Amino acid sequence: MNRINVSDLNVEKKECPRCQQEFFCNVSNIEQCQCSKINLSKLHSRYISEHYTGCVCFSCLKLMVLEFDKQISD
């Protein structure tokens, strides 16, 4: 099993403002960050930024996209 030293990846340990769980953010290399795995529209981004400043964890990001999509479809 290959082990990766998190400090070598230039990631930041953050606390999600929505769920208070710790997660690793790779804002210095956004293409490698977990949030880049979700395709966000400008409307999604605006919705999230209206509620939180900075990063949220991947789980909350997915939930907020679904939450927004549900609101606009109702």
Backbone as numpy.savetxt, mean C-alpha at the origin, in Angstrom:
# Nx Ny Nz CAx CAy CAz Cx Cy Cz
17.14 -22.59 1.55 16.29 -21.40 1.55 17.18 -20.16 1.55
16.94 -19.25 0.64 17.69 -18.01 0.58 17.08 -17.00 1.54
17.94 -16.38 2.33 17.47 -15.36 3.26 17.87 -14.00 2.72
16.98 -13.05 2.88 17.23 -11.69 2.42 17.31 -10.79 3.64
18.34 -9.99 3.70 18.47 -9.01 4.77 17.66 -7.78 4.37
16.62 -7.49 5.13 15.73 -6.38 4.81 16.49 -5.06 4.72
17.50 -4.88 5.51 18.26 -3.62 5.48 18.99 -3.45 4.15
19.26 -4.53 3.44 19.91 -4.45 2.14 18.96 -4.01 1.03
17.67 -4.08 1.28 16.67 -3.76 0.25 16.28 -2.29 0.23
16.74 -1.52 1.19 16.40 -0.11 1.29 14.88 0.09 1.44
14.28 -0.74 2.29 12.85 -0.63 2.56 12.67 0.02 3.93
11.49 0.58 4.13 11.17 1.20 5.40 10.12 0.36 6.11
10.31 0.15 7.39 9.31 -0.52 8.19 8.31 0.55 8.63
7.04 0.34 8.30 6.02 1.33 8.61 4.85 0.67 9.33
4.04 1.50 9.93 2.80 1.03 10.54 1.65 1.56 9.68
0.78 0.66 9.29 -0.36 1.05 8.48 -1.29 1.93 9.31
-1.64 3.12 8.81 -2.52 4.02 9.57 -3.96 3.50 9.64
-4.28 2.54 8.81 -5.66 2.02 8.78 -5.84 0.84 9.75
-4.90 -0.11 9.74 -5.06 -1.32 10.57 -4.00 -1.45 11.67
-3.03 -0.56 11.68 -1.94 -0.52 12.65 -0.98 -1.72 12.58
-1.03 -2.46 11.48 -0.08 -3.56 11.29 1.22 -3.03 10.69
2.33 -3.64 11.08 3.60 -3.25 10.49 3.75 -3.89 9.11
4.39 -3.15 8.21 4.67 -3.65 6.87 5.92 -2.98 6.35
6.45 -3.52 5.27 7.65 -2.95 4.67 7.28 -2.20 3.40
7.74 -0.97 3.32 7.48 -0.10 2.18 8.78 0.09 1.42
8.70 -0.02 0.11 9.89 0.15 -0.73 9.69 1.37 -1.62
9.40 2.51 -1.01 9.12 3.73 -1.75 10.32 4.18 -2.58
11.53 3.82 -2.17 12.71 4.21 -2.94 12.83 3.43 -4.25
12.11 2.32 -4.36 12.08 1.54 -5.60 10.65 1.05 -5.78
9.78 1.96 -6.13 8.34 1.72 -6.13 7.94 0.53 -7.02
8.70 0.25 -8.06 8.38 -0.90 -8.92 8.51 -2.21 -8.17
9.31 -2.22 -7.12 9.51 -3.42 -6.32 8.66 -3.43 -5.05
7.90 -2.38 -4.83 7.07 -2.29 -3.63 5.80 -3.12 -3.82
5.28 -3.65 -2.74 4.08 -4.48 -2.82 2.88 -3.71 -3.37
2.82 -2.42 -3.17 1.68 -1.64 -3.65 1.64 -1.55 -5.17
2.78 -1.75 -5.82 2.80 -1.67 -7.29 2.11 -2.87 -7.93
1.74 -3.86 -7.12 1.04 -5.05 -7.64 -0.44 -4.78 -7.85
-0.91 -3.62 -7.39 -2.31 -3.24 -7.55 -2.39 -2.10 -8.55
-3.26 -2.24 -9.51 -3.45 -1.21 -10.52 -4.44 -0.17 -9.99
-3.92 0.98 -9.60 -4.75 2.04 -9.05 -5.07 3.09 -10.10
-6.32 3.42 -10.21 -6.70 4.53 -11.09 -6.45 5.84 -10.33
-6.56 6.94 -11.03 -6.42 8.25 -10.37 -7.52 8.43 -9.32
-8.70 7.91 -9.61 -9.81 8.01 -8.64 -9.52 7.19 -7.39
-8.96 6.00 -7.56 -8.58 5.19 -6.40 -7.54 5.93 -5.57
-6.52 6.45 -6.23 -5.45 7.16 -5.52 -6.00 8.36 -4.76
-6.90 9.10 -5.39 -7.49 10.27 -4.73 -8.30 9.83 -3.50
-9.09 8.79 -3.66 -9.91 8.28 -2.55 -9.03 7.88 -1.36
-7.97 7.16 -1.63 -7.07 6.72 -0.56 -6.38 7.91 0.08
-5.90 8.85 -0.72 -5.20 10.01 -0.16 -6.13 10.95 0.60
-7.43 10.90 0.32 -8.38 11.69 1.10 -8.55 11.13 2.51
-8.24 9.86 2.68 -8.41 9.21 3.98 -7.10 9.06 4.76
-6.00 8.90 4.05 -4.71 8.65 4.71 -3.60 9.38 3.99
-2.63 9.84 4.75 -1.42 10.40 4.15 -0.36 9.31 4.23
0.44 9.21 3.23 1.47 8.18 3.23 0.95 6.83 2.81
1.71 5.82 3.12 1.42 4.46 2.67 0.47 3.72 3.61
-0.31 2.83 3.02 -1.09 1.86 3.78 -0.59 0.48 3.36
-0.84 -0.53 4.18 -0.36 -1.88 3.86 -1.11 -2.43 2.65
-0.56 -3.49 2.09 -1.12 -4.10 0.89 -2.56 -4.57 1.11
-2.82 -5.19 2.25 -4.17 -5.68 2.54 -5.18 -4.54 2.59
-4.83 -3.47 3.26 -5.73 -2.31 3.35 -5.88 -1.64 2.00
-4.82 -1.59 1.25 -4.89 -1.00 -0.10 -5.91 -1.76 -0.95
-5.84 -3.09 -0.93 -6.81 -3.91 -1.68 -8.22 -3.66 -1.18
-8.39 -3.61 0.14 -9.72 -3.40 0.70 -10.28 -2.02 0.35
-9.43 -1.02 0.35 -9.88 0.33 0.03 -10.27 0.46 -1.44
-9.58 -0.26 -2.31 -9.96 -0.27 -3.73 -11.34 -0.89 -3.88
-11.57 -2.02 -3.21 -12.88 -2.67 -3.27 -13.97 -1.78 -2.66
-13.64 -1.13 -1.55 -14.57 -0.22 -0.88 -14.98 0.91 -1.81
-14.00 1.51 -2.47 -14.28 2.60 -3.40 -15.13 2.11 -4.56
-14.74 0.98 -5.14 -15.47 0.43 -6.28 -16.93 0.14 -5.92
-17.16 -0.35 -4.71 -18.52 -0.63 -4.25 -19.31 0.69 -4.12
-18.68 1.72 -3.58 -19.35 3.01 -3.40 -19.78 3.60 -4.74
-18.95 3.51 -5.75 -19.31 4.13 -7.02 -20.28 3.28 -7.82
-20.39 1.99 -7.47 -21.33 1.14 -8.20 -22.73 1.16 -7.58
-22.84 1.66 -6.35 -24.15 1.72 -5.68 -25.00 2.86 -6.20
